[in-house]
Amino acid sequence: MVKMTAIKVENLSYWYPDSSQALRGVSLEIARGETLGLVGPNGAGKSTLLLHLNGTLRGDGIVEVLGERLTRKNLDQIRRKVGLVFEDPNDQLFMPTVFGDVAFGPLNSGRDEPVVRRLVQETLEAVGMEGYEAHAPHHLSLGQKKRVALATVLVMDCDILALDEPTGGLDPAGREGFIRLISAQPLTKVIATHDMELAWQLCDRVAIIDSGEIVAVGPASDILTDEQLLRTHKLRCPPGLIYSHAPYSERYQ
């Protein structure tokens, strides 16, 4: 059965204000329900590409979301479909309370206050942050802030979740908990990450981006075990995979 395309990017290029080129003719398709990992060295263009998926940035080329081409006219509609979670939750949380941050989107889309209160409660429960409604976001731990930032997009009932370095800065327990939380979301997911083990655990396919270009796309099991390909683009195979794919005679040297 052929899956519907959730996101289609065609020949997308983008230049920063200083005239340096961040994306160079990027083309990529993501199927509905798929989890795609976007990996690459620092400065490769991962975050820049994510910011194009909901129109935060606009370059030259085509971006289609669920069959609809992104334009200025439908920008608000596309942003409701693509929930973007920033690497630093402090860039996403700006209200005095957790409730205010999670309620901001639905209130500003015209939802009634009783409905919004129910949605906020349900969403905070879903991310394990129930009971924190009155807390100030800046008093939360990094892991808690990341969960609230995720709640601010899930509450909008998005179809696609775009996450930028979701495990960055988290301790091992926080990392594992957040990975489980992401995995539980029944959405199309695009995850830009340096965490290769996360990519192995969660992603159906992986795309390598380097110097603004997509240089390889394929099943996670193929891309993440190709040590030569990864080294060429300043990446490393997850340690557990290096071990499991090494010849038996080399494992105990």
Contacts in CASP RR format, 6 or more apart in sequence:
PFRMAT RR
TARGET T0000
AUTHOR 0000-0000-0000
METHOD contacts of the structure
MODEL  1
MVKMTAIKVENLSYWYPDSSQALRGVSLEIARGETLGLVGPNGAGKSTLL
LHLNGTLRGDGIVEVLGERLTRKNLDQIRRKVGLVFEDPNDQLFMPTVFG
DVAFGPLNSGRDEPVVRRLVQETLEAVGMEGYEAHAPHHLSLGQKKRVAL
ATVLVMDCDILALDEPTGGLDPAGREGFIRLISAQPLTKVIATHDMELAW
QLCDRVAIIDSGEIVAVGPASDILTDEQLLRTHKLRCPPGLIYSHAPYSE
RYQ
3 31 0 8 1.000
3 32 0 8 1.000
3 33 0 8 1.000
3 34 0 8 1.000
4 31 0 8 1.000
4 32 0 8 1.000
4 66 0 8 1.000
5 29 0 8 1.000
5 30 0 8 1.000
5 31 0 8 1.000
5 32 0 8 1.000
5 64 0 8 1.000
5 66 0 8 1.000
5 67 0 8 1.000
6 30 0 8 1.000
6 31 0 8 1.000
6 32 0 8 1.000
6 33 0 8 1.000
6 34 0 8 1.000
6 65 0 8 1.000
6 66 0 8 1.000
6 159 0 8 1.000
6 160 0 8 1.000
6 188 0 8 1.000
7 28 0 8 1.000
7 29 0 8 1.000
7 30 0 8 1.000
7 53 0 8 1.000
7 63 0 8 1.000
7 64 0 8 1.000
7 65 0 8 1.000
7 82 0 8 1.000
7 160 0 8 1.000
7 188 0 8 1.000
7 190 0 8 1.000
8 28 0 8 1.000
8 29 0 8 1.000
8 30 0 8 1.000
8 62 0 8 1.000
8 63 0 8 1.000
8 64 0 8 1.000
8 67 0 8 1.000
9 26 0 8 1.000
9 27 0 8 1.000
9 28 0 8 1.000
9 29 0 8 1.000
9 49 0 8 1.000
9 52 0 8 1.000
9 53 0 8 1.000
9 61 0 8 1.000
9 62 0 8 1.000
9 63 0 8 1.000
9 64 0 8 1.000
10 27 0 8 1.000
10 61 0 8 1.000
10 62 0 8 1.000
10 64 0 8 1.000
11 25 0 8 1.000
11 26 0 8 1.000
11 27 0 8 1.000
11 60 0 8 1.000
11 61 0 8 1.000
11 62 0 8 1.000
12 23 0 8 1.000
12 25 0 8 1.000
12 26 0 8 1.000
12 27 0 8 1.000
12 49 0 8 1.000
12 52 0 8 1.000
12 59 0 8 1.000
12 60 0 8 1.000
12 61 0 8 1.000
12 62 0 8 1.000
12 63 0 8 1.000
13 21 0 8 1.000
13 23 0 8 1.000
13 24 0 8 1.000
13 25 0 8 1.000
13 26 0 8 1.000
13 59 0 8 1.000
13 60 0 8 1.000
13 61 0 8 1.000
14 21 0 8 1.000
14 22 0 8 1.000
14 23 0 8 1.000
14 48 0 8 1.000
14 52 0 8 1.000
14 57 0 8 1.000
14 59 0 8 1.000
14 60 0 8 1.000
15 21 0 8 1.000
15 22 0 8 1.000
15 59 0 8 1.000
16 22 0 8 1.000
21 212 0 8 1.000
22 45 0 8 1.000
22 48 0 8 1.000
22 212 0 8 1.000
23 45 0 8 1.000
23 48 0 8 1.000
23 49 0 8 1.000
23 52 0 8 1.000
23 59 0 8 1.000
23 212 0 8 1.000
23 213 0 8 1.000
24 211 0 8 1.000
24 212 0 8 1.000
24 213 0 8 1.000
25 61 0 8 1.000
25 213 0 8 1.000
26 49 0 8 1.000
26 209 0 8 1.000
26 212 0 8 1.000
26 213 0 8 1.000
26 214 0 8 1.000
27 214 0 8 1.000
28 207 0 8 1.000
28 214 0 8 1.000
28 217 0 8 1.000
30 36 0 8 1.000
30 188 0 8 1.000
30 190 0 8 1.000
31 188 0 8 1.000
32 66 0 8 1.000
32 159 0 8 1.000
32 188 0 8 1.000
33 186 0 8 1.000
33 187 0 8 1.000
33 188 0 8 1.000
33 189 0 8 1.000
34 188 0 8 1.000
34 189 0 8 1.000
34 204 0 8 1.000
34 205 0 8 1.000
35 188 0 8 1.000
35 189 0 8 1.000
35 190 0 8 1.000
35 191 0 8 1.000
35 202 0 8 1.000
35 203 0 8 1.000
35 204 0 8 1.000
35 205 0 8 1.000
36 189 0 8 1.000
36 190 0 8 1.000
36 191 0 8 1.000
36 203 0 8 1.000
36 204 0 8 1.000
36 205 0 8 1.000
36 206 0 8 1.000
36 207 0 8 1.000
37 190 0 8 1.000
37 191 0 8 1.000
37 192 0 8 1.000
37 193 0 8 1.000
37 199 0 8 1.000
37 202 0 8 1.000
37 203 0 8 1.000
37 205 0 8 1.000
37 206 0 8 1.000
37 207 0 8 1.000
37 220 0 8 1.000
38 46 0 8 1.000
38 49 0 8 1.000
38 50 0 8 1.000
38 190 0 8 1.000
38 191 0 8 1.000
38 192 0 8 1.000
38 193 0 8 1.000
38 206 0 8 1.000
38 207 0 8 1.000
38 209 0 8 1.000
39 46 0 8 1.000
39 192 0 8 1.000
39 193 0 8 1.000
39 194 0 8 1.000
39 196 0 8 1.000
39 199 0 8 1.000
39 206 0 8 1.000
39 207 0 8 1.000
39 208 0 8 1.000
39 209 0 8 1.000
39 235 0 8 1.000
40 46 0 8 1.000
40 194 0 8 1.000
40 208 0 8 1.000
40 209 0 8 1.000
40 210 0 8 1.000
40 233 0 8 1.000
40 234 0 8 1.000
40 235 0 8 1.000
41 210 0 8 1.000
41 233 0 8 1.000
41 234 0 8 1.000
41 235 0 8 1.000
44 209 0 8 1.000
44 210 0 8 1.000
44 211 0 8 1.000
44 212 0 8 1.000
44 233 0 8 1.000
45 209 0 8 1.000
45 212 0 8 1.000
46 164 0 8 1.000
46 192 0 8 1.000
46 193 0 8 1.000
46 209 0 8 1.000
47 87 0 8 1.000
47 164 0 8 1.000
47 192 0 8 1.000
48 57 0 8 1.000
48 212 0 8 1.000
49 192 0 8 1.000
49 209 0 8 1.000
50 84 0 8 1.000
50 162 0 8 1.000
50 164 0 8 1.000
50 190 0 8 1.000
50 192 0 8 1.000
51 57 0 8 1.000
51 84 0 8 1.000
52 58 0 8 1.000
52 59 0 8 1.000
52 63 0 8 1.000
53 63 0 8 1.000
53 65 0 8 1.000
53 82 0 8 1.000
53 84 0 8 1.000
53 160 0 8 1.000
53 162 0 8 1.000
53 190 0 8 1.000
54 65 0 8 1.000
54 78 0 8 1.000
54 79 0 8 1.000
54 81 0 8 1.000
54 82 0 8 1.000
54 83 0 8 1.000
54 84 0 8 1.000
54 162 0 8 1.000
55 63 0 8 1.000
55 70 0 8 1.000
55 75 0 8 1.000
55 78 0 8 1.000
55 79 0 8 1.000
56 84 0 8 1.000
62 69 0 8 1.000
63 69 0 8 1.000
63 70 0 8 1.000
64 70 0 8 1.000
65 78 0 8 1.000
65 81 0 8 1.000
65 82 0 8 1.000
65 160 0 8 1.000
66 81 0 8 1.000
66 159 0 8 1.000
66 160 0 8 1.000
68 74 0 8 1.000
68 77 0 8 1.000
68 78 0 8 1.000
70 78 0 8 1.000
80 109 0 8 1.000
80 156 0 8 1.000
80 157 0 8 1.000
80 158 0 8 1.000
81 158 0 8 1.000
81 159 0 8 1.000
81 160 0 8 1.000
82 158 0 8 1.000
82 159 0 8 1.000
82 160 0 8 1.000
82 162 0 8 1.000
83 153 0 8 1.000
83 156 0 8 1.000
83 158 0 8 1.000
83 160 0 8 1.000
83 161 0 8 1.000
83 162 0 8 1.000
84 153 0 8 1.000
84 162 0 8 1.000
84 164 0 8 1.000
85 92 0 8 1.000
85 146 0 8 1.000
85 149 0 8 1.000
85 150 0 8 1.000
85 153 0 8 1.000
85 161 0 8 1.000
85 162 0 8 1.000
85 163 0 8 1.000
85 164 0 8 1.000
85 166 0 8 1.000
86 92 0 8 1.000
86 149 0 8 1.000
86 164 0 8 1.000
87 164 0 8 1.000
87 165 0 8 1.000
87 166 0 8 1.000
87 168 0 8 1.000
89 137 0 8 1.000
89 142 0 8 1.000
89 143 0 8 1.000
89 145 0 8 1.000
89 146 0 8 1.000
89 148 0 8 1.000
89 149 0 8 1.000
90 138 0 8 1.000
90 145 0 8 1.000
92 101 0 8 1.000
92 149 0 8 1.000
92 152 0 8 1.000
93 101 0 8 1.000
93 137 0 8 1.000
93 138 0 8 1.000
93 145 0 8 1.000
93 148 0 8 1.000
93 149 0 8 1.000
93 152 0 8 1.000
94 101 0 8 1.000
95 101 0 8 1.000
95 104 0 8 1.000
95 137 0 8 1.000
96 136 0 8 1.000
97 133 0 8 1.000
97 134 0 8 1.000
97 135 0 8 1.000
97 136 0 8 1.000
97 137 0 8 1.000
98 124 0 8 1.000
98 129 0 8 1.000
98 132 0 8 1.000
98 133 0 8 1.000
98 134 0 8 1.000
98 135 0 8 1.000
98 136 0 8 1.000
98 137 0 8 1.000
98 140 0 8 1.000
98 148 0 8 1.000
99 120 0 8 1.000
99 133 0 8 1.000
99 134 0 8 1.000
100 120 0 8 1.000
101 137 0 8 1.000
101 148 0 8 1.000
101 151 0 8 1.000
101 152 0 8 1.000
102 120 0 8 1.000
102 123 0 8 1.000
102 124 0 8 1.000
102 148 0 8 1.000
102 151 0 8 1.000
102 152 0 8 1.000
102 155 0 8 1.000
103 116 0 8 1.000
103 117 0 8 1.000
103 119 0 8 1.000
103 120 0 8 1.000
103 155 0 8 1.000
104 152 0 8 1.000
105 152 0 8 1.000
105 155 0 8 1.000
105 156 0 8 1.000
106 115 0 8 1.000
106 116 0 8 1.000
106 119 0 8 1.000
106 120 0 8 1.000
106 155 0 8 1.000
106 156 0 8 1.000
107 113 0 8 1.000
107 116 0 8 1.000
109 156 0 8 1.000
111 119 0 8 1.000
119 155 0 8 1.000
120 133 0 8 1.000
120 151 0 8 1.000
120 155 0 8 1.000
121 130 0 8 1.000
121 133 0 8 1.000
123 151 0 8 1.000
123 154 0 8 1.000
123 155 0 8 1.000
124 130 0 8 1.000
124 131 0 8 1.000
124 132 0 8 1.000
124 133 0 8 1.000
124 148 0 8 1.000
124 151 0 8 1.000
126 151 0 8 1.000
126 154 0 8 1.000
127 147 0 8 1.000
127 148 0 8 1.000
127 150 0 8 1.000
127 151 0 8 1.000
127 154 0 8 1.000
127 181 0 8 1.000
128 147 0 8 1.000
128 181 0 8 1.000
129 144 0 8 1.000
129 147 0 8 1.000
129 148 0 8 1.000
129 151 0 8 1.000
132 140 0 8 1.000
132 144 0 8 1.000
132 148 0 8 1.000
137 145 0 8 1.000
137 148 0 8 1.000
140 148 0 8 1.000
142 169 0 8 1.000
142 170 0 8 1.000
143 170 0 8 1.000
143 174 0 8 1.000
143 178 0 8 1.000
146 166 0 8 1.000
146 170 0 8 1.000
146 178 0 8 1.000
147 178 0 8 1.000
147 181 0 8 1.000
150 181 0 8 1.000
150 182 0 8 1.000
153 161 0 8 1.000
154 161 0 8 1.000
154 185 0 8 1.000
158 187 0 8 1.000
159 187 0 8 1.000
159 188 0 8 1.000
160 187 0 8 1.000
160 188 0 8 1.000
160 189 0 8 1.000
160 190 0 8 1.000
161 182 0 8 1.000
161 185 0 8 1.000
161 187 0 8 1.000
161 188 0 8 1.000
161 189 0 8 1.000
161 190 0 8 1.000
162 189 0 8 1.000
162 190 0 8 1.000
162 192 0 8 1.000
163 182 0 8 1.000
163 189 0 8 1.000
163 190 0 8 1.000
163 191 0 8 1.000
163 192 0 8 1.000
163 193 0 8 1.000
164 192 0 8 1.000
165 192 0 8 1.000
165 193 0 8 1.000
165 194 0 8 1.000
165 195 0 8 1.000
166 178 0 8 1.000
166 182 0 8 1.000
166 191 0 8 1.000
166 193 0 8 1.000
166 198 0 8 1.000
167 175 0 8 1.000
167 178 0 8 1.000
167 179 0 8 1.000
167 193 0 8 1.000
167 195 0 8 1.000
167 198 0 8 1.000
168 175 0 8 1.000
168 194 0 8 1.000
168 195 0 8 1.000
170 178 0 8 1.000
175 195 0 8 1.000
175 198 0 8 1.000
179 198 0 8 1.000
179 201 0 8 1.000
179 202 0 8 1.000
182 189 0 8 1.000
182 191 0 8 1.000
182 202 0 8 1.000
183 201 0 8 1.000
183 202 0 8 1.000
189 202 0 8 1.000
191 198 0 8 1.000
191 199 0 8 1.000
191 202 0 8 1.000
191 203 0 8 1.000
193 199 0 8 1.000
196 224 0 8 1.000
196 235 0 8 1.000
196 236 0 8 1.000
196 237 0 8 1.000
196 238 0 8 1.000
197 238 0 8 1.000
197 239 0 8 1.000
197 240 0 8 1.000
199 206 0 8 1.000
199 220 0 8 1.000
199 224 0 8 1.000
199 238 0 8 1.000
200 220 0 8 1.000
200 224 0 8 1.000
200 238 0 8 1.000
200 241 0 8 1.000
203 220 0 8 1.000
204 219 0 8 1.000
204 220 0 8 1.000
205 217 0 8 1.000
205 218 0 8 1.000
205 219 0 8 1.000
205 220 0 8 1.000
205 223 0 8 1.000
206 217 0 8 1.000
206 218 0 8 1.000
206 219 0 8 1.000
206 220 0 8 1.000
206 223 0 8 1.000
206 224 0 8 1.000
207 214 0 8 1.000
207 216 0 8 1.000
207 217 0 8 1.000
207 218 0 8 1.000
208 214 0 8 1.000
208 215 0 8 1.000
208 216 0 8 1.000
208 217 0 8 1.000
208 223 0 8 1.000
208 229 0 8 1.000
208 230 0 8 1.000
208 233 0 8 1.000
208 235 0 8 1.000
209 215 0 8 1.000
210 233 0 8 1.000
210 234 0 8 1.000
215 233 0 8 1.000
216 223 0 8 1.000
216 226 0 8 1.000
216 229 0 8 1.000
217 223 0 8 1.000
223 229 0 8 1.000
223 230 0 8 1.000
224 230 0 8 1.000
224 237 0 8 1.000
224 238 0 8 1.000
224 241 0 8 1.000
225 237 0 8 1.000
225 241 0 8 1.000
225 245 0 8 1.000
226 237 0 8 1.000
227 237 0 8 1.000
227 242 0 8 1.000
230 236 0 8 1.000
230 237 0 8 1.000
237 245 0 8 1.000
243 251 0 8 1.000
END
